[in-house]
Amino acid sequence: MAVDIRLPAAKPKVSEILEPEDVKHLVSPGDVITADTGFMRGHGTYMSEEKLLASVAGVVERVNKLICVRPLKTRYYGEVGDIVVGRITEVQQKRWKVETNSRLDSVLLLSSVNLPGGELRRRSAEDELAMRDYLQEGDLISVSFVADL
């Protein structure tokens, strides 16, 4: 009876993967970014005892006197023109709430939906009452972002 044993491969260090100038810009929460008080704090940073510290793990970005930390992992942020798959989570008055795995729930307005039969007309109170006939909680939809709210 033969037994095949495999040992885990050694993972390369971050310093071996990234260029030397990139390594100094990686920070984890609580790391001191600078002790110089001449900088303004941006997203992903906070001040403590006259030091600028990182509040998230990420890459330090500096624009003039503003220092920010761009997180390594973030939630999806939809932009106009993106096509996404979402799940209806709530039916409200003249709108559906859609979970798109982003920071906030998306909104699908009744006026933005093509009615069955392809009719182009003003949405009425009957359409509002029949919203659950079109889409209800748990339905999956494919949508395109057309505007920021």
N, C-alpha and C positions, 0 to 999 in steps of 0.2 A: 504494500500500500504506500503510494507516494504522497507526500505532503508538500505543497508549494507555499512557501512563506514569503511575503513581500513586506519590506520595511517601508515606512513612509518616506517620501522624497523630501529632502531639505528645501524649505522655501527660501527664495532669495531675499535678502534684506532690501528694504525700501531704498537705501542709499545705493544699492547696486543697480536697481532698476532706473532710478531717476538720475538726471544730470546733477552734478554737485551744486549748481546755482539754484535748482528747484528744491533741494532738500531743506535748505534753510527757511523756505517759505511754508513748509508744512507745520501745522500746529495742532495740538489737541486741547480740549477744554482745560482751562486753568494755566496754560503756558503763557509766559510773559512775552508779549510782542515787542514792547519798548517801554523804557522808563522815562523817555523824553516827554515832557508835558506840552511840547509844541505841536502835537498832532491831535486831530479831531477823531473821535471814535465813531465808527460806522457800524453796519450790521455785523453781528457775530462777535462783537467785542464789548467789554465793560471795563470801568475804571475801579481800581482797588488800591488804596495806599499809594496814590500817585503813580501807579503803573497801569499800562494798558494790557489787559488780559484777553485771551480768546475764550468765547463762550461755546463755540462749536468746533468740531474737528474739521479742518479744511485748509485751504490755501490762502495765504495773506496777499491781499491786493492793495496797492497804494496808489492813490490819485492825488497828486500834490500833497496837501497836508491831511488828507482823509485816509484812514486805514480801515479796511473791511476784511472779514474772513468769509470767503466763499465756501459753503459746506461741500464736503465730498459727496454726500448723498442728500437729495432733496425730493420733495413730492413733485409730481408733474404740474407744470404751469402751461395751460393751453394758450395758443395764440390763434389769431384770426386765420382761417384757412385750414387748420388742423382737422383731420377726420379721426374721431375716437369712438370707442364702444362704451356705452354707459348703461347703468341699470336704474330704472325708475324706482325712487325710494319713497316718494310722497306725491299725492295729487292735491293741489291747492286750487284756489280760485284763479281761473284763467291761466294756470301754469303747472308744470310738472317739475319736481326736484329730481335731478339726475346725479348719481354717484359716478364720477369719472376718475376716481383714484387720484384726485388732485387735492390741493390745500383746502379748497372750498367746494361745496356742492354746486353744480351747474344748474341753470334754469332754462327750461324749454317752454316758451310761451305758446299758448293756444293759437295765437295769430301767426306763428311761424310754421305751423304744421299744415301740410297739404291734406285737405279733407278727402275722404273716400270719394271716388268718382272724378277727382281732379277739378272740382268746382272752385272757381275763384270768386269768392263773395265775402262780405263782411261776416265776422263770427257773431252768432246770436246767442241768446240765453239758452236756447235748446242745445247748441253746441257745447256750452259750458256745462250743462247738466249731463251730457253724454260723454264727457271726457274719459270716464272709466271704460267706456266701450271702445275707445281708440287705444289708450294705453293705461295699464294699471300697475300697481306696485309689483316689482319683481321682473317686469318685462325688460328684455335687452334691446337696445336700439343702437344704430350707427348714425352719428350726427356729425355735422361740420360746424365749426365755430364761425359765426358771421359777425359778431360784435362783442366788445368788452363792455361789461356793465359796471 
